[in-house]
């Protein structure tokens, strides 16, 4: 696996992921970028649930961002294989709680970490598997702590 986190010229696997984070997960949350960056049949599996197709994925992201105000995701580390058809990112997502996990909205700053493994087809992201620190985030939210000290 190659790690090009410090390269000024980013190869396609890294560029797709960084563009996704910067355009979709940073303000102004350009959900339309999903049409450009993902294949039509894009599938993400997260929390044991699969969301299939760009349209459904955009809906899922939009709903998630309503529950996590000012959401942003920062890449921490990124790797891709020699064929450049698989890319892995370790990231941190943060924002303000607006009812995550069906809990009360309290506008508290929260953050959580995760890892995503993408497949690339047709020079676009086509599939993703995500693991995130949801249990730890949930524990923080129900504890009543004012700030998240997990990440």
N, C-alpha and C positions, 0 to 999 in steps of 0.2 A: 504494500500500500504506500502511496506517496502522500506526503503532507506538504502542501504549498501555501500555508497560512501567510507567509511573509513575501510571497512573490507579488510583484507589481502587475504582472500580466497573468491573469487567472485563466486556467484551462476551463473548458466547458463545464465539467462536473461542479467545480467550485463556483464558477460564475452563476450557474443556475440557482444554486442554494443561497448564495449571498444575495443575489437579486431578489429571490423569494422573500428572504428575511427583511431586506431593506424596503422593498416596495409594498409587500402585503402586511408585514408585522411591525412596521414603523409608520408613524403618522405621515401622511393622511390615510393610511391603510387602503392602498390601491387594489381593491379586490379584482378589478378588471385585468390586472397583471397575471392573474391565474390563467386566463385564456392564452396568454403568450408563453408562459413558462411551463404549463402542464399539458399533457396529451388530453384529448377529448375524453378518453376512458380512464383518466387518472383515478387511482384508488389509494386511499390512506387507511391504514389499520391503526387505531389508537384506542386504548382502554378496552381492548377486546372487541371493538366494533369497527366494521368496515364501512367507509363512506365511498360510494362509487360514482364516478363521473365528475367533470369540472363543475357543473351546475350545482350538484349536491354539495360538493366540497366548498364552493363559495358560500352557500347557505350556512354550512357548518362553521366556517371561519367567521362569518358575520355574526352568528349567534354567540360564538365564543367571545368575540371582541365586545359584544354588548355586556357580557358578564365580567370581562376583564378590561376596564376602561384604561385608555392610554397604553394599551398593550404594545410591547416591543420584545423582539427576540434577538438576542446577540449571539453570534457564533463564537464559540470558545476554541474549537479545534475542528479541523476538517481533513478527511482522507478520501482517496478514491483509488480504485484498482487500475491495473495497467491497461485494461481494455476501455477504461473510462465509461463503463456502463453501470457502475455502482459507486455511490458516494455516501459517506457517513459523516454526520455532524454531531458534535456535542455542543449544547447550547444552554442558554439561560433565558427564560421568559419572565417578564415582570409587567406590572401594571397595578391598578387599583381595583379591589374587590367590589364587584357589583352583583353579587349573588352566585358566585361559583358553588358548585355542588348542591344547589338549591338552598344554600344558607342565606342568612340575612345580608343585605348589601350594607357595608359599613365604610366604603371608600378607603379602606386600609391598604397601604402599599404592601404588595406581596411579590414574591418571586419563587420560581421553581426551576429545576434543571431537568434536562432530558437528553435523549439521544435519538436520532432519526437515521434510518437507512433507506436510501432512495435507489430506484432503478431508473436508468435513463434510456429512452427509446426515441427515435426520430428527433434527436437533439433537444428533447424536453424531458422534464421529470414525469415519469409514468406511474410509479408506484412508491409508496412510502410505508414504513413500519416505524411506529413511534413508541418509545418507553419514556415515561416521565415520572417525576417524584410526586405523584398525585397524593399518595398516602401521607407523606410528610407535610404537604401543603394543607390537606384536609385537617390534620392534627393541629397545625398552627392556627387555622381559621376557627376551629371549635374551642381552642384554648383561651381565646379572648385577648391574646397578646396584641399590642398595638402595632408592632412592627415584626416582620418576618425575619428571624435570625437563621433560617435554614441555609440560605444562599447568600 
